[in-house]
Amino acid sequence: MQSCSSSVETSNVSSLADEYVQRASDLLMQACCAELGSDASFTELEARLYDRANEAVRRQIEARLRQIEDAHTEQVLVDGKRYRRHEPGVVSYHTLVGEVRVQRWTYREIGVRNGPTVVPLELAAGLILRSTPALAFSIAQGYAAMPTREYEAQMKAAYRTLPTHATVERLARGVGGCAGQDVVKIEALVRTTEELPADAHALAVSLDRTAVAMAEERPPNTPPNSARRPRMKPYRRRPPDPIDVNWRMIYVGTVSVVDANGDVITTRKYHATPEEETDEIMKRMMADVTHARSTKMLPVVVVQDGAPEMWNVVRSALRRNRVNRWTEIIDRFHVNERLAAALELIEPDQVIRRRRLQKWQQQLDRNDRASHRIAKWLESTWYAMPRQNRKWAALGGHVAYLCSYAPKMKYAAYRRAGFPIGSGAVEGACKSLVAARAKRSGQRWKQDGLTAALTLRSLDQSGRLPRFWRHFSRRFSAHIQATL
C-alpha cells in the first residue's frame, strides 16, 4: 500500500511540473511573438525562442545563486570548521547561457592567524573555477574531443552563450589539470563499479610510443633549432619569449578485454606525456589487470612490436603486480612488414616475392614451427650474401629481428587459444587518443595543456568520463552549515 501511495505522489508531482512547464512555454511564446510581430518567419521565431529561453534560465541561475548566498550567516561551518565573514565582492560566474553576477562574501577560518579563506557560495553550489557544473563538464568533454575554437563554434551553433575564448581556454586547462592530479585516485573508485563482460576470455596488454610537437623555451643566446620565417610587422606589445618546437615521445598503453575469438570487447586507454615516466601509466594499466583478474582469473597476453625497451617495461610491471605467467606475442602486422622488406632485398621479381610472402603467411597461420623455418632460411640467405653487397646490413637487421622474436610468432597456437595476434588496440590508440587530438596541422603544445587535454580524452575514450566526473566534482563542493 505504501508503494502505491508513493507512485500516486510521484504522478501528482510530475503532472504539476508539466503544468508549470506549459505555463512557462506559453509565456515564452507570447514574449517572442510580442517582440517579433505576427509576420516573423519560423526561423526568426525559433532563434528568438532559444535566445529568450537562455535568458530566462540565466536569470534563474543568478537568482538561485543569490538565494544560496543570502542563506549564509556571519559565521558558517564548512565541513565542520568554523569560518567568519571576511570580505565582500561582486563576482562574475560563467554558465552555458551567459554570465551571471553575484555579490558574495569570502570567509576566513576562525582561530587561525591569516588562515585560509573560502567562498561558501561556490562550495555550496559546486561551482568549478567560477563556472557552473554543467558548463565545466561541457568544456571538459569538448576539450577532450577538439580544440576550443571548434568547441565554441559548435556551441554557438547550438545557441549557447559561452564566455570569451580566453576564459574557455583557461577553464579547459584548469579542469584538465585538476583531473590529472586526481585521476589515479578517482580511477580506483570508478574501477570498482566496472564489471567484467560475460564473454571475457583474456586480457591483452600493449605499450607503444608516438611523437608530439612540444613548444619549449629556448635557452638564452641560443639560435633556433629550425628555420623561422622573419616577422615583417613590428610587435605592438612585448614580443613573446623565444621557443623551439621539438618532437617528443608520448607513451600510449592499452588494456583490452577480448573474447574467445581474440576480438576486442572493451579497451581502456592511457598515456604518459614527455615529462612523465612509464611508472604511473603502468601502475594504472596494472590496476585494470588486477581488478579484472579479481573477478575471473583471465590469461594475460602482451601484444606489441619488437621494441625491446617496451617489452622490458611491461615485463617488470607484470612481475611487480604478481602476474607470474603471461603470453608474449609479436604483432603480426609488423612481422609481415619485416618479411616483405626482407624479400625485397633478396628477390627482384615482384611476382615471385608476392607468392613467397603469401606462402609464408599461410604457413604462419597453420604451423607453429613456420617462424623458425622462415627465419633460418633468411639467415642462410644472408650468410650467403657477400658483405660488400649494399643490401647486406639491411637484410641482417631483418634477420636478427625475425630470429630473436621467432618464439613469439606461434600464431597458429595463439589463434587456437583465442588470443589476439595484432596490436591494433594500441596502434589505434596512438591515432585516436593522441594523433587525432594533439597532432593536427600547426599544433604545438606545452606540458600543462597537453596533460589536460589527453587526461580528459583518455577518460572519455575509455568510457569513464561521466563516472569520473561524479567523483571529481565533489572536489569543488563542501557541506555548508549556517550558525548563529
C-alpha positions as CSV (number, residue, x, y, z in Angstrom):
1,M,0.0,0.0,0.0
2,Q,2.9,2.3,0.7
3,S,4.4,1.8,-2.8
4,C,1.0,2.6,-4.4
5,S,0.9,5.8,-2.3
6,S,4.4,6.7,-3.4
7,S,3.5,6.1,-7.0
8,V,0.5,8.4,-6.8
9,E,2.6,11.2,-5.2
10,T,5.2,10.9,-7.9
11,S,2.5,11.1,-10.6
12,N,1.0,14.2,-9.0
13,V,4.4,15.9,-8.8
14,S,5.1,15.1,-12.4
15,S,1.7,16.5,-13.5
16,L,2.2,19.6,-11.5
17,A,5.7,20.1,-13.1
18,D,4.2,19.6,-16.6
19,E,1.6,22.2,-15.8
20,Y,4.3,24.7,-14.8
21,V,6.4,24.0,-17.8
22,Q,3.4,24.5,-20.0
23,R,2.7,27.9,-18.4
24,A,6.3,28.9,-18.9
25,S,6.4,27.9,-22.5
26,D,3.1,29.8,-23.2
27,L,4.5,32.9,-21.6
28,L,7.8,32.5,-23.6
29,M,5.9,32.2,-26.8
30,Q,3.9,35.3,-26.0
31,A,7.0,37.3,-25.2
32,C,8.7,36.3,-28.5
33,C,5.6,37.0,-30.6
34,A,5.3,40.4,-29.0
35,E,8.9,41.2,-29.9
36,L,8.8,39.9,-33.5
37,G,5.3,40.6,-34.5
38,S,2.9,38.3,-36.5
39,D,4.9,38.5,-39.7
40,A,8.0,36.8,-38.3
41,S,9.3,33.7,-40.1
42,F,9.6,30.4,-38.3
43,T,13.4,30.7,-38.5
44,E,13.3,34.0,-36.7
45,L,10.9,32.7,-34.1
46,E,13.0,29.6,-33.4
47,A,16.1,31.7,-32.9
48,R,14.3,34.2,-30.6
49,L,12.8,31.3,-28.6
50,Y,16.3,29.9,-27.9
51,D,17.6,33.3,-27.1
52,R,14.8,34.2,-24.6
53,A,14.8,30.7,-23.1
54,N,18.5,31.1,-22.4
55,E,18.0,34.4,-20.8
56,A,15.2,33.0,-18.6
57,V,17.5,30.2,-17.5
58,R,20.4,32.6,-16.9
59,R,18.2,34.8,-14.6
60,Q,17.0,31.8,-12.7
61,I,20.6,30.6,-12.1
62,E,21.6,34.1,-11.0
63,A,18.6,34.3,-8.6
64,R,19.3,30.8,-7.2
65,L,23.0,31.7,-6.5
66,R,21.9,34.9,-4.7
67,Q,19.4,32.8,-2.7
68,I,22.2,30.4,-1.6
69,E,24.5,33.4,-0.7
70,D,21.7,35.1,1.3
71,A,21.2,32.0,3.4
72,H,24.8,32.2,4.8
73,T,25.1,33.9,8.2
74,E,28.0,35.8,9.8
75,Q,29.6,32.5,10.7
76,V,29.3,29.2,8.9
77,L,30.6,25.7,9.3
78,V,32.5,24.4,6.3
79,D,32.9,20.6,6.6
80,G,32.9,21.1,10.4
81,K,35.4,24.0,10.5
82,R,34.1,27.4,11.7
83,Y,34.6,30.4,9.4
84,R,33.7,34.1,9.7
85,R,32.9,36.7,7.0
86,H,36.0,38.3,5.6
87,E,35.5,40.5,2.5
88,P,32.5,41.2,0.2
89,G,32.7,41.4,-3.6
90,V,30.7,41.2,-6.8
91,V,31.9,38.2,-8.9
92,S,31.0,37.0,-12.4
93,Y,30.3,33.3,-12.8
94,H,30.0,31.6,-16.2
95,T,27.2,29.4,-17.4
96,L,26.1,27.8,-20.6
97,V,23.6,30.6,-21.2
98,G,25.8,33.6,-20.3
99,E,27.4,35.4,-17.4
100,V,25.8,35.9,-14.0
101,R,26.9,38.4,-11.4
102,V,26.5,37.7,-7.7
103,Q,27.5,39.7,-4.6
104,R,29.1,37.2,-2.3
105,W,31.4,37.1,0.8
106,T,34.7,35.3,1.3
107,Y,35.1,33.7,4.8
108,R,38.2,33.2,6.9
109,E,38.8,30.3,9.3
110,I,38.3,31.4,12.9
111,G,41.2,30.9,15.4
112,V,43.9,30.7,12.7
113,R,46.1,33.7,12.1
114,N,45.9,34.7,8.5
115,G,44.0,31.4,8.0
116,P,42.7,30.1,4.7
117,T,39.7,31.8,3.1
118,V,36.9,30.1,1.3
119,V,33.8,31.1,-0.7
120,P,30.8,29.2,0.8
121,L,28.6,30.1,-2.2
122,E,31.0,28.3,-4.6
123,L,31.3,25.3,-2.3
124,A,27.6,25.0,-1.7
125,A,26.7,25.3,-5.4
126,G,29.6,23.1,-6.5
127,L,30.9,25.8,-8.8
128,I,34.1,24.8,-10.6
129,L,36.7,27.5,-11.3
130,R,33.9,30.1,-11.3
131,S,31.8,28.2,-13.7
132,T,28.6,26.2,-13.2
133,P,29.0,22.3,-13.1
134,A,27.1,22.0,-16.4
135,L,29.5,24.4,-18.2
136,A,32.6,22.8,-16.7
137,F,31.6,19.3,-17.8
138,S,30.7,20.6,-21.3
139,I,34.1,22.3,-21.7
140,A,35.9,19.2,-20.3
141,Q,34.2,16.9,-22.8
142,G,34.7,19.4,-25.6
143,Y,38.4,19.9,-24.8
144,A,38.8,16.2,-24.8
145,A,37.4,16.0,-28.3
146,M,38.6,19.1,-30.2
147,P,40.4,22.4,-30.0
148,T,38.5,25.1,-28.0
149,R,37.8,27.2,-31.2
150,E,35.9,24.3,-32.7
151,Y,34.1,23.6,-29.5
152,E,33.0,27.3,-29.3
153,A,31.7,27.2,-32.9
154,Q,29.7,24.1,-32.2
155,M,28.2,25.5,-29.0
156,K,27.4,28.8,-30.8
157,A,25.6,26.8,-33.5
158,A,23.6,25.2,-30.7
159,Y,22.5,28.6,-29.4
160,R,24.6,28.5,-26.3
161,T,26.3,31.6,-24.9
162,L,29.8,30.8,-23.7
163,P,32.4,33.1,-22.1
164,T,35.2,34.6,-24.0
165,H,37.7,32.3,-25.8
166,A,40.4,33.1,-23.2
167,T,38.1,32.1,-20.4
168,V,37.1,28.9,-22.2
169,E,40.7,28.0,-22.7
170,R,41.6,28.8,-19.1
171,L,38.7,26.7,-17.8
172,A,39.6,23.8,-20.1
173,R,43.2,23.7,-18.9
174,G,42.2,24.3,-15.3
175,V,39.7,21.5,-15.3
176,G,42.0,19.1,-17.2
177,G,44.9,20.0,-14.9
178,C,42.8,19.2,-11.8
179,A,41.6,16.0,-13.4
180,G,45.2,15.0,-14.0
181,Q,46.0,15.5,-10.3
182,D,43.1,13.3,-9.2
183,V,43.0,10.7,-12.0
184,V,44.8,7.9,-10.2
185,K,42.7,8.2,-7.0
186,I,39.4,8.6,-8.8
187,E,40.1,5.9,-11.3
188,A,40.4,3.4,-8.5
189,L,36.9,4.3,-7.3
190,V,35.5,4.1,-10.9
191,R,37.2,0.8,-11.4
192,T,35.3,-0.8,-8.5
193,T,32.0,-0.2,-10.3
194,E,33.1,-1.9,-13.6
195,E,32.0,-5.4,-14.3
196,L,33.8,-7.9,-16.4
197,P,31.9,-8.8,-19.6
198,A,30.3,-12.2,-19.5
199,D,32.2,-13.4,-22.7
200,A,35.6,-12.1,-21.4
201,H,38.3,-14.7,-22.4
202,A,41.7,-12.9,-22.0
203,L,43.4,-9.6,-21.2
204,A,45.6,-8.0,-23.8
205,V,48.2,-5.5,-22.6
206,S,50.1,-3.3,-25.1
207,L,52.5,-0.3,-24.9
208,D,53.7,1.9,-27.7
209,R,55.0,5.4,-28.4
210,T,54.2,8.3,-30.7
211,A,55.7,11.8,-31.2
212,V,54.1,15.1,-30.5
213,A,55.3,18.6,-31.2
214,M,56.2,20.4,-28.0
215,A,56.8,24.2,-27.7
216,E,59.8,24.5,-25.3
217,E,61.6,27.6,-24.1
218,R,64.8,28.3,-26.0
219,P,67.9,28.9,-23.7
220,P,69.2,32.5,-23.8
221,N,71.6,33.4,-26.6
222,T,70.9,30.2,-28.5
223,P,70.0,30.2,-32.2
224,P,66.7,28.5,-33.2
225,N,67.0,24.8,-34.0
226,S,64.9,25.2,-37.2
227,A,64.4,27.9,-39.8
228,R,61.9,30.6,-38.8
229,R,60.1,32.9,-41.2
230,P,61.1,36.5,-40.4
231,R,58.4,38.7,-39.0
232,M,57.7,41.7,-41.2
233,K,55.5,43.7,-38.9
234,P,56.8,45.0,-35.5
235,Y,55.2,43.8,-32.3
236,R,52.8,46.3,-30.7
237,R,53.4,44.7,-27.4
238,R,56.4,42.9,-25.8
239,P,57.4,40.0,-28.1
240,P,56.9,36.5,-26.7
241,D,59.7,34.5,-25.3
242,P,61.6,32.6,-28.0
243,I,60.7,28.9,-28.2
244,D,61.8,25.9,-30.2
245,V,59.4,23.2,-31.5
246,N,60.8,19.8,-30.6
247,W,59.2,16.4,-31.2
248,R,58.9,14.4,-28.0
249,M,57.8,10.8,-27.4
250,I,54.5,10.0,-25.7
251,Y,53.8,6.6,-24.2
252,V,50.5,5.1,-25.1
253,G,49.1,2.0,-23.3
254,T,46.0,-0.1,-23.6
255,V,44.4,-2.9,-21.6
256,S,41.8,-4.8,-23.6
257,V,39.3,-7.4,-22.7
258,V,39.0,-9.9,-25.6
259,D,36.5,-12.7,-26.4
260,A,37.3,-16.3,-27.4
261,N,37.9,-15.3,-31.0
262,G,40.6,-12.8,-29.9
263,D,38.3,-9.8,-30.8
264,V,38.4,-6.8,-28.5
265,I,35.3,-6.2,-26.3
266,T,36.4,-3.2,-24.4
267,T,39.6,-1.1,-24.2
268,R,41.0,1.3,-21.6
269,K,43.5,3.8,-22.9
270,Y,46.3,5.5,-21.1
271,H,49.1,8.0,-21.9
272,A,52.3,9.4,-20.4
273,T,53.5,12.8,-21.6
274,P,57.1,13.6,-22.3
275,E,57.9,14.8,-18.8
276,E,56.3,11.7,-17.2
277,E,58.0,8.3,-16.8
278,T,56.3,4.9,-17.5
279,D,55.8,4.1,-13.8
280,E,52.5,5.9,-13.5
281,I,51.0,4.7,-16.7
282,M,52.0,1.1,-15.9
283,K,50.5,1.3,-12.4
284,R,47.2,2.4,-13.9
285,M,47.3,-0.3,-16.5
286,M,48.2,-3.0,-14.0
287,A,45.4,-1.8,-11.7
288,D,43.0,-2.7,-14.6
289,V,44.6,-6.1,-15.0
290,T,44.4,-6.8,-11.2
291,H,40.8,-5.7,-11.0
292,A,39.7,-7.8,-13.9
293,R,41.5,-10.9,-12.6
294,S,40.0,-10.5,-9.2
295,T,36.6,-11.4,-10.8
296,K,37.9,-14.1,-13.2
297,M,41.5,-15.4,-13.5
298,L,41.9,-14.5,-17.1
299,P,45.1,-15.3,-19.0
300,V,47.3,-12.2,-19.8
301,V,48.6,-11.6,-23.3
302,V,51.2,-9.0,-24.2
303,V,50.9,-7.9,-27.9
304,Q,53.5,-5.4,-29.1
305,D,56.0,-4.6,-31.8
306,G,59.6,-5.5,-31.3
307,A,61.0,-2.5,-29.4
308,P,63.0,-4.2,-26.5
309,E,62.5,-1.2,-24.1
310,M,58.7,-1.6,-24.4
311,W,58.9,-5.3,-23.5
312,N,61.2,-4.6,-20.5
313,V,58.8,-2.0,-19.1
314,V,55.7,-4.3,-19.4
315,R,57.5,-7.4,-18.0
316,S,58.7,-5.5,-15.0
317,A,55.2,-4.1,-14.3
318,L,53.6,-7.6,-14.6
319,R,56.2,-9.1,-12.2
320,R,55.7,-6.3,-9.7
321,N,51.9,-6.9,-9.7
322,R,52.4,-10.7,-9.2
323,V,51.3,-11.8,-12.6
324,N,53.6,-14.8,-12.9
325,R,52.5,-16.2,-16.3
326,W,51.7,-14.4,-19.5
327,T,52.0,-14.9,-23.2
328,E,54.2,-12.7,-25.4
329,I,53.1,-12.1,-29.0
330,I,54.8,-10.0,-31.7
331,D,52.3,-8.0,-33.6
332,R,51.5,-9.9,-36.9
333,F,51.4,-6.7,-39.0
334,H,55.0,-5.8,-38.0
335,V,56.1,-9.3,-38.9
336,N,54.5,-9.1,-42.3
337,E,56.3,-5.8,-42.9
338,R,59.6,-7.3,-42.0
339,L,59.1,-10.4,-44.2
340,A,58.1,-8.2,-47.2
341,A,61.1,-5.8,-46.6
342,A,63.5,-8.8,-46.4
343,L,62.1,-10.3,-49.6
344,E,62.6,-7.0,-51.5
345,L,66.3,-7.2,-50.6
346,I,66.6,-10.8,-51.8
347,E,64.2,-11.3,-54.7
348,P,64.0,-8.8,-57.6
349,D,60.9,-10.4,-59.2
350,Q,57.7,-8.9,-57.8
351,V,55.5,-11.9,-58.7
352,I,57.8,-14.3,-57.0
353,R,58.0,-12.1,-54.0
354,R,54.3,-11.9,-53.7
355,R,53.8,-15.7,-54.0
356,R,56.5,-16.4,-51.4
357,L,55.1,-13.9,-49.0
358,Q,51.6,-15.4,-49.3
359,K,53.1,-18.9,-48.8
360,W,54.9,-17.7,-45.6
361,Q,51.7,-16.1,-44.3
362,Q,49.8,-19.3,-44.8
363,Q,52.5,-21.3,-43.1
364,L,52.5,-18.9,-40.1
365,D,48.7,-19.4,-39.8
366,R,48.9,-23.2,-39.8
367,N,52.2,-24.3,-38.2
368,D,53.9,-23.1,-35.0
369,R,57.3,-24.0,-36.4
370,A,56.9,-21.9,-39.5
371,S,58.5,-18.8,-38.0
372,H,61.7,-20.7,-37.1
373,R,62.0,-22.2,-40.6
374,I,61.4,-18.9,-42.3
375,A,63.9,-17.2,-40.0
376,K,66.6,-19.9,-40.7
377,W,66.0,-19.7,-44.5
378,L,66.5,-15.9,-44.4
379,E,69.6,-16.3,-42.2
380,S,71.2,-18.8,-44.5
381,T,70.4,-16.5,-47.5
382,W,72.0,-13.6,-45.6
383,Y,75.2,-15.6,-44.8
384,A,75.5,-16.4,-48.5
385,M,75.3,-12.8,-49.5
386,P,78.7,-11.0,-49.9
387,R,79.3,-8.4,-47.3
388,Q,80.3,-6.0,-50.0
389,N,76.6,-6.0,-51.1
390,R,75.0,-2.8,-50.1
391,K,71.9,-4.8,-49.0
392,W,73.8,-7.0,-46.6
393,A,73.4,-4.7,-43.5
394,A,69.7,-4.0,-44.1
395,L,68.9,-7.7,-44.5
396,G,70.9,-8.5,-41.4
397,G,68.7,-6.3,-39.4
398,H,65.5,-8.1,-40.6
399,V,67.1,-11.5,-40.0
400,A,68.1,-10.6,-36.4
401,Y,64.6,-9.3,-35.7
402,L,62.9,-12.5,-37.1
403,C,65.4,-14.9,-35.4
404,S,65.2,-13.3,-32.0
405,Y,61.4,-13.0,-31.9
406,A,60.5,-16.3,-33.7
407,P,59.4,-17.9,-30.4
408,K,56.7,-15.1,-30.1
409,M,55.3,-15.9,-33.6
410,K,53.3,-19.1,-32.9
411,Y,50.2,-17.6,-34.5
412,A,48.5,-20.9,-35.1
413,A,48.7,-21.7,-31.4
414,Y,47.6,-18.2,-30.4
415,R,44.5,-18.5,-32.6
416,R,43.6,-21.8,-31.2
417,A,43.9,-20.3,-27.7
418,G,41.6,-17.4,-28.6
419,F,44.4,-14.8,-28.2
420,P,44.7,-11.6,-30.4
421,I,47.7,-11.7,-32.7
422,G,47.7,-7.9,-33.6
423,S,48.4,-4.8,-31.6
424,G,45.6,-2.9,-33.3
425,A,44.3,-1.7,-29.9
426,V,47.4,0.3,-29.0
427,E,48.2,1.3,-32.6
428,G,44.6,2.6,-32.9
429,A,45.0,4.4,-29.5
430,C,48.2,6.2,-30.8
431,K,46.0,7.6,-33.5
432,S,42.6,8.1,-31.8
433,L,44.0,9.2,-28.4
434,V,47.0,11.3,-29.4
435,A,47.3,11.9,-33.2
436,A,43.6,12.9,-33.8
437,R,43.8,15.5,-30.9
438,A,47.4,16.6,-30.5
439,K,48.9,16.2,-33.9
440,R,46.7,18.4,-36.1
441,S,48.2,20.8,-38.6
442,G,50.2,23.5,-36.9
443,Q,49.6,22.3,-33.4
444,R,52.4,22.6,-30.8
445,W,51.9,22.0,-27.1
446,K,53.1,23.0,-23.7
447,Q,53.2,20.4,-21.0
448,D,50.2,21.7,-19.0
449,G,47.9,21.9,-22.0
450,L,48.9,18.5,-23.3
451,T,48.4,16.9,-20.0
452,A,45.0,18.5,-19.5
453,A,43.7,17.5,-23.0
454,L,45.0,14.0,-23.0
455,T,43.9,13.2,-19.5
456,L,40.3,14.2,-20.3
457,R,40.5,12.4,-23.7
458,S,41.8,9.2,-22.3
459,L,39.0,9.1,-19.7
460,D,36.4,9.9,-22.4
461,Q,37.7,7.3,-24.9
462,S,37.9,4.7,-22.1
463,G,34.2,5.3,-21.3
464,R,34.9,6.6,-17.9
465,L,34.4,10.4,-18.1
466,P,30.8,10.6,-16.8
467,R,31.5,8.3,-13.8
468,F,34.9,10.0,-13.2
469,W,33.1,13.4,-13.1
470,R,30.6,12.3,-10.4
471,H,33.6,11.8,-8.0
472,F,35.7,14.7,-9.4
473,S,33.0,17.3,-9.0
474,R,33.0,16.7,-5.2
475,R,36.4,18.3,-5.1
476,F,34.8,21.6,-5.6
477,S,31.9,21.3,-3.1
478,A,31.5,21.1,0.7
479,H,28.8,20.9,3.3
480,I,28.0,24.4,4.4
481,Q,26.0,25.0,7.7
482,A,24.9,28.4,8.9
483,T,25.5,29.2,12.6
484,L,24.2,31.8,14.9
